Amino acid sequence: MDFELTAEQQLLRDTVTEFLAARYDLEKSRAAARTGAGWQPEIWRAFADEVGILGASLPESVGGFDGGPVETMIIAEALGRALVVEPYVDTVVVGAGLLRRAGGDRARKLLRGIASGEVITALAALEADSGHDLTRVATTARRDGDSWVLDGAKIVVTTAPLATQLLVTARTEAGLSLFVVNSGTAGITQHPYRTIDERRAADLVLEGVRVPADALLGADGGAEESLAAAADEAIAAICAEAVGAMRRVLADTVEYTKQRQQFGVPIAAFQALQHRMVDMLLELEQAVAATYLVTLKLNADPAVRARAAAAAKATVGRAARRIGQESVQLHGAMGMTEELAIGHYFKRLTAIQNEWGSTSAHIARYAALTRP
């Protein structure tokens, strides 16, 4: 495998990193997440207009730049290092991925809106009895003349309070299907809340939600394959995000141990602490390798892609737990304060361990995929 970035990819990495260093203030973003709208719309517009990352991996025909999985990985890692709360993965990776596979005039129009920053999507798939299985869906969609009528309930729909469009899974007579629904459509009740990692989510109730015929994305009953592919793409993206966050956490921890003194010397001089930080670095390097692997396998055979995604999520989940906990311990009581960045990164790394399937779930998934 070739792990070297092209000149264009290096430029993308440097451009995004420099933009975030200059424009993305952690304290301001946490304030927006805790007491404000939950995000910074001006930053999202800048992502579209100034940096162009919302269209980096989208086709040129819809205003994108024809990038691929590696470009998405580069962007997600940079966003993770800056602890960005804006919904890049939910919209640009998951939403755009599903729309791209569905095709059709409405999907293309929404893809143009994503590239321009005007459309934000949220996938409403999980239900109370779903567990980690996106195909366990009780929500129904029935034909009524030229319309579809949706009834059901969804839980933990991240980005839903910010979204302009909801991508809703539902059962039709033909099987599992996917529908795009304007977030303000009559019959949708949102119960919004803030998650532990300071993002916005909501539980949804759909009662007689009427949508036009073209709200059906792709073939009637044909959503399972596209959902599986989108889920693995999301896993690759949040693994890259976790890598970015872990790089920042490790760097901050090493720097802190050089500054804090005990018995008249920096605690970085203590061999036991050096060993712990080396272990953190080893975990990080394994997470990086696993993230590269799944990124490069996203366009492979579905079974190969699924194995790589399961391996990456399990590896990154383990690393996120180890690095997050060690960093807090090495910072002492300061590690969990609101004033220190480490505590915020720890929350996000903890959430990533369970996002798109827990570490243990993906270990089991990998075992099932490799069993003869």
C-alpha positions as CSV (number, residue, x, y, z in Angstrom):
1,M,0.0,0.0,0.0
2,D,1.1,3.6,-0.7
3,F,0.8,5.7,2.4
4,E,2.5,8.8,0.8
5,L,0.2,11.8,0.2
6,T,0.3,13.5,-3.2
7,A,1.3,17.1,-3.5
8,E,-2.4,18.1,-3.8
9,Q,-3.3,16.1,-0.8
10,Q,-0.5,17.6,1.3
11,L,-1.8,21.0,0.2
12,L,-5.3,20.1,1.3
13,R,-4.0,19.0,4.7
14,D,-2.0,22.1,5.2
15,T,-4.8,24.4,4.0
16,V,-7.4,22.9,6.4
17,T,-4.9,22.8,9.3
18,E,-3.9,26.4,8.8
19,F,-7.5,27.6,8.5
20,L,-8.5,25.9,11.7
21,A,-5.5,27.1,13.6
22,A,-6.3,30.7,12.6
23,R,-10.1,30.7,12.7
24,Y,-11.4,27.9,14.9
25,D,-11.2,28.9,18.6
26,L,-11.9,26.0,21.0
27,E,-13.3,28.2,23.7
28,K,-15.7,29.9,21.3
29,S,-16.8,26.6,19.8
30,R,-17.5,25.1,23.3
31,A,-19.6,28.1,24.2
32,A,-21.6,27.7,21.0
33,A,-22.1,24.0,21.7
34,R,-23.1,24.5,25.4
35,T,-25.3,27.6,25.3
36,G,-25.6,28.7,21.7
37,A,-27.0,27.2,18.6
38,G,-24.8,24.1,18.9
39,W,-22.5,25.1,16.1
40,Q,-21.0,28.2,14.3
41,P,-22.9,28.8,11.0
42,E,-20.2,31.3,9.9
43,I,-17.6,28.5,10.2
44,W,-19.7,26.2,8.1
45,R,-20.1,28.8,5.4
46,A,-16.3,29.3,5.4
47,F,-15.8,25.5,5.0
48,A,-17.8,25.9,1.8
49,D,-16.7,29.2,0.4
50,E,-13.2,29.7,1.7
51,V,-11.7,26.2,2.2
52,G,-14.0,24.2,-0.1
53,I,-13.9,21.1,2.1
54,L,-17.7,20.5,1.9
55,G,-17.3,19.6,-1.8
56,A,-13.8,18.1,-1.7
57,S,-15.0,14.5,-2.0
58,L,-18.2,15.3,-4.1
59,P,-18.4,14.9,-7.9
60,E,-17.5,17.9,-10.0
61,S,-21.0,17.8,-11.6
62,V,-22.6,18.9,-8.4
63,G,-20.0,21.6,-7.5
64,G,-17.4,19.3,-5.9
65,F,-13.7,18.6,-6.6
66,D,-13.9,14.8,-7.3
67,G,-11.8,13.9,-4.3
68,G,-11.9,10.4,-2.7
69,P,-11.6,8.6,0.6
70,V,-8.1,9.8,1.2
71,E,-9.2,13.4,0.9
72,T,-12.1,12.7,3.4
73,M,-9.6,11.1,5.8
74,I,-7.3,14.1,5.6
75,I,-10.1,16.5,6.3
76,A,-11.6,14.5,9.1
77,E,-8.3,14.1,10.9
78,A,-7.7,17.9,10.8
79,L,-11.2,18.5,12.1
80,G,-10.6,16.0,14.9
81,R,-7.4,17.7,15.9
82,A,-9.3,21.0,16.2
83,L,-12.2,19.3,17.9
84,V,-14.7,20.7,15.4
85,V,-18.4,20.1,16.3
86,E,-19.8,21.2,13.0
87,P,-21.6,18.2,11.2
88,Y,-19.0,17.3,8.6
89,V,-19.3,13.5,8.9
90,D,-23.1,13.5,9.2
91,T,-23.6,15.7,6.2
92,V,-20.6,15.3,3.8
93,V,-19.8,11.7,4.5
94,V,-23.0,10.0,5.4
95,G,-25.6,12.2,3.8
96,A,-23.7,12.9,0.6
97,G,-22.7,9.2,0.3
98,L,-26.3,8.1,0.5
99,L,-27.5,10.7,-1.9
100,R,-24.7,10.0,-4.4
101,R,-25.7,6.3,-4.5
102,A,-29.4,7.0,-4.8
103,G,-29.0,9.3,-7.8
104,G,-31.9,11.2,-9.4
105,D,-32.7,14.9,-9.8
106,R,-33.6,15.5,-6.1
107,A,-30.4,13.8,-4.9
108,R,-28.2,15.9,-7.2
109,K,-29.9,19.1,-6.1
110,L,-29.3,18.3,-2.5
111,L,-25.6,17.4,-3.2
112,R,-25.2,20.8,-4.8
113,G,-26.6,22.2,-1.6
114,I,-24.2,20.3,0.5
115,A,-21.2,21.5,-1.5
116,S,-22.4,25.1,-1.1
117,G,-23.1,24.8,2.6
118,E,-26.9,25.3,2.3
119,V,-27.9,21.7,3.0
120,I,-27.2,19.9,6.3
121,T,-28.4,16.3,6.6
122,A,-29.0,13.9,9.5
123,L,-29.5,10.1,9.2
124,A,-32.5,9.0,11.2
125,A,-32.0,5.2,11.3
126,L,-31.6,3.9,14.8
127,E,-34.7,2.9,16.8
128,A,-35.2,1.8,20.4
129,D,-34.8,-1.9,19.5
130,S,-32.1,-1.4,16.8
131,G,-29.0,-1.9,18.9
132,H,-26.1,-1.4,16.4
133,D,-28.1,-2.8,13.5
134,L,-29.3,-0.2,11.0
135,T,-31.5,-2.7,9.3
136,R,-33.7,-3.4,12.4
137,V,-36.4,-0.8,11.5
138,A,-40.0,-0.7,12.6
139,T,-40.8,2.7,11.0
140,T,-43.2,2.2,8.1
141,A,-43.8,4.0,4.8
142,R,-47.0,3.4,2.8
143,R,-48.2,4.6,-0.5
144,D,-51.1,7.1,-0.5
145,G,-51.8,8.3,-4.0
146,D,-48.8,10.2,-5.2
147,S,-47.3,10.5,-1.8
148,W,-45.6,8.4,0.9
149,V,-46.8,8.5,4.5
150,L,-44.2,7.7,7.3
151,D,-45.0,6.6,10.8
152,G,-42.5,5.6,13.5
153,A,-39.9,6.8,15.9
154,K,-36.1,7.3,15.8
155,I,-33.6,7.8,18.6
156,V,-30.2,9.5,18.9
157,V,-30.4,11.3,15.5
158,T,-27.2,13.3,15.7
159,T,-27.3,16.7,14.0
160,A,-31.1,16.6,13.7
161,P,-31.6,19.9,15.5
162,L,-29.4,21.6,12.9
163,A,-30.4,19.7,9.8
164,T,-32.3,21.0,6.9
165,Q,-33.0,17.5,5.6
166,L,-33.6,14.2,7.4
167,L,-32.7,10.9,5.8
168,V,-35.2,8.5,7.2
169,T,-35.1,4.7,7.0
170,A,-38.5,3.0,6.8
171,R,-40.1,-0.3,5.9
172,T,-42.3,-0.5,2.7
173,E,-43.9,-3.5,1.2
174,A,-40.7,-4.0,-0.8
175,G,-38.4,-3.9,2.1
176,L,-36.0,-1.4,3.8
177,S,-36.1,2.0,2.0
178,L,-34.7,5.5,2.5
179,F,-36.6,8.8,2.3
180,V,-35.5,12.4,2.4
181,V,-37.7,14.6,4.5
182,N,-37.6,18.3,5.1
183,S,-36.9,18.8,8.8
184,G,-39.9,21.1,9.2
185,T,-42.4,18.7,7.6
186,A,-45.7,18.5,9.5
187,G,-46.0,15.4,11.7
188,I,-42.4,15.4,12.9
189,T,-41.8,16.0,16.6
190,Q,-38.2,16.5,17.7
191,H,-37.0,16.0,21.3
192,P,-33.5,17.7,21.1
193,Y,-30.7,17.4,23.6
194,R,-26.9,18.0,23.9
195,T,-24.7,14.9,23.9
196,I,-21.8,14.2,26.3
197,D,-19.3,15.3,23.7
198,E,-21.2,18.7,23.3
199,R,-23.0,17.9,20.0
200,R,-26.6,18.2,19.2
201,A,-29.0,15.3,18.7
202,A,-32.7,14.5,18.9
203,D,-35.2,11.7,19.3
204,L,-37.9,11.9,16.6
205,V,-41.5,10.9,16.4
206,L,-43.1,10.6,13.0
207,E,-46.9,10.6,12.8
208,G,-48.5,10.6,9.4
209,V,-45.5,12.4,7.8
210,R,-46.5,13.0,4.2
211,V,-43.8,13.4,1.6
212,P,-43.9,13.5,-2.2
213,A,-43.1,10.5,-4.4
214,D,-39.6,11.7,-5.2
215,A,-38.7,11.6,-1.5
216,L,-37.8,8.0,-2.0
217,L,-34.1,7.7,-2.5
218,G,-33.0,4.9,-4.8
219,A,-35.0,1.8,-5.4
220,D,-38.0,0.9,-3.2
221,G,-36.8,-1.7,-0.8
222,G,-33.1,-1.3,-1.9
223,A,-31.6,0.7,1.0
224,E,-29.6,-2.0,2.8
225,E,-26.5,-2.0,0.6
226,S,-26.2,1.8,0.4
227,L,-26.7,2.0,4.2
228,A,-23.9,-0.6,4.8
229,A,-21.5,1.3,2.6
230,A,-22.4,4.7,4.2
231,A,-21.9,3.2,7.6
232,D,-18.4,1.9,6.8
233,E,-17.5,5.3,5.2
234,A,-18.7,7.0,8.4
235,I,-16.5,4.6,10.5
236,A,-13.5,5.5,8.4
237,A,-14.1,9.2,8.8
238,I,-14.6,9.1,12.6
239,C,-11.5,6.9,12.9
240,A,-9.6,9.6,11.1
241,E,-11.2,12.2,13.4
242,A,-10.2,10.2,16.4
243,V,-6.6,10.0,15.1
244,G,-6.5,13.8,14.9
245,A,-7.9,14.2,18.4
246,M,-5.4,11.6,19.8
247,R,-2.5,13.3,18.1
248,R,-3.5,16.6,19.9
249,V,-4.1,14.8,23.2
250,L,-0.7,13.1,23.1
251,A,1.1,16.3,22.1
252,D,-0.5,18.2,24.9
253,T,0.2,15.5,27.5
254,V,3.9,15.3,26.6
255,E,4.2,19.1,26.8
256,Y,2.4,19.2,30.1
257,T,4.7,16.6,31.6
258,K,7.7,18.7,30.6
259,Q,6.3,21.7,32.4
260,R,4.9,20.2,35.6
261,Q,7.5,19.7,38.3
262,Q,7.7,17.3,41.2
263,F,10.7,16.9,43.6
264,G,12.4,19.7,41.7
265,V,12.3,18.1,38.2
266,P,9.8,17.8,35.4
267,I,7.6,14.7,35.7
268,A,8.6,13.9,32.1
269,A,11.9,12.8,33.6
270,F,10.3,9.9,35.5
271,Q,10.8,6.7,33.6
272,A,7.5,5.2,34.6
273,L,5.7,8.1,33.0
274,Q,7.9,7.9,29.9
275,H,6.8,4.3,29.5
276,R,3.1,5.3,29.7
277,M,3.6,8.0,27.1
278,V,5.4,5.5,24.8
279,D,2.5,3.1,25.2
280,M,0.1,5.9,24.2
281,L,2.3,6.5,21.1
282,L,2.2,2.8,20.1
283,E,-1.6,2.8,20.5
284,L,-1.8,5.9,18.3
285,E,0.4,4.4,15.5
286,Q,-1.8,1.2,15.4
287,A,-4.9,3.4,15.1
288,V,-3.3,5.4,12.3
289,A,-2.4,2.2,10.4
290,A,-5.9,0.8,10.9
291,T,-7.4,4.1,9.6
292,Y,-5.3,4.0,6.5
293,L,-6.3,0.4,5.9
294,V,-10.0,1.1,6.0
295,T,-9.7,4.3,4.0
296,L,-7.9,2.4,1.2
297,K,-10.5,-0.5,1.3
298,L,-13.7,1.6,1.1
299,N,-14.0,0.9,-2.7
300,A,-13.1,-2.8,-2.3
301,D,-15.5,-5.8,-2.3
302,P,-18.1,-5.2,0.4
303,A,-16.9,-8.2,2.5
304,V,-13.3,-6.8,2.4
305,R,-14.5,-3.3,3.2
306,A,-16.6,-4.5,6.1
307,R,-13.6,-6.4,7.7
308,A,-11.4,-3.4,7.4
309,A,-14.0,-1.2,8.9
310,A,-14.6,-3.5,11.8
311,A,-10.9,-3.9,12.5
312,A,-10.3,-0.1,12.3
313,K,-13.2,0.7,14.7
314,A,-12.1,-1.9,17.2
315,T,-8.5,-0.7,17.0
316,V,-9.3,3.0,17.2
317,G,-11.8,2.4,20.0
318,R,-9.2,0.7,22.1
319,A,-6.6,3.4,21.4
320,A,-9.1,6.2,22.1
321,R,-9.9,4.7,25.5
322,R,-6.2,4.1,26.5
323,I,-5.0,7.5,25.3
324,G,-7.9,9.4,26.6
325,Q,-7.7,7.9,30.1
326,E,-3.9,8.1,30.3
327,S,-3.9,11.8,29.2
328,V,-6.4,12.7,31.9
329,Q,-4.5,10.8,34.6
330,L,-1.1,12.4,33.6
331,H,-2.7,15.8,33.8
332,G,-4.1,15.0,37.3
333,A,-7.3,16.7,38.5
334,M,-6.8,19.4,35.8
335,G,-7.6,16.8,33.1
336,M,-11.3,17.0,33.7
337,T,-11.7,20.7,34.1
338,E,-13.7,22.8,31.6
339,E,-10.8,25.2,31.3
340,L,-8.4,22.6,29.9
341,A,-8.8,21.3,26.4
342,I,-7.9,17.7,27.5
343,G,-11.3,17.2,29.2
344,H,-13.2,18.1,26.0
345,Y,-11.1,15.8,23.9
346,F,-11.6,13.0,26.4
347,K,-15.4,13.4,26.0
348,R,-15.2,13.2,22.3
349,L,-12.9,10.2,22.3
350,T,-15.2,8.5,24.7
351,A,-18.2,9.1,22.4
352,I,-16.4,7.9,19.4
353,Q,-15.8,4.5,21.1
354,N,-19.6,3.9,20.8
355,E,-20.5,5.9,17.7
356,W,-21.4,3.7,14.7
357,G,-21.0,0.6,16.9
358,S,-19.0,0.0,20.0
359,T,-15.6,-1.5,20.2
360,S,-16.9,-4.8,21.4
361,A,-19.5,-4.9,18.7
362,H,-16.9,-4.5,16.0
363,I,-14.7,-7.1,17.6
364,A,-17.7,-9.5,17.3
365,R,-18.4,-8.2,13.8
366,Y,-14.8,-8.9,12.7
367,A,-14.9,-12.4,14.2
368,A,-18.1,-13.2,12.3
369,L,-16.7,-11.8,9.0
370,T,-13.5,-13.9,9.3
371,R,-15.2,-17.1,10.5
372,P,-15.0,-19.9,7.9
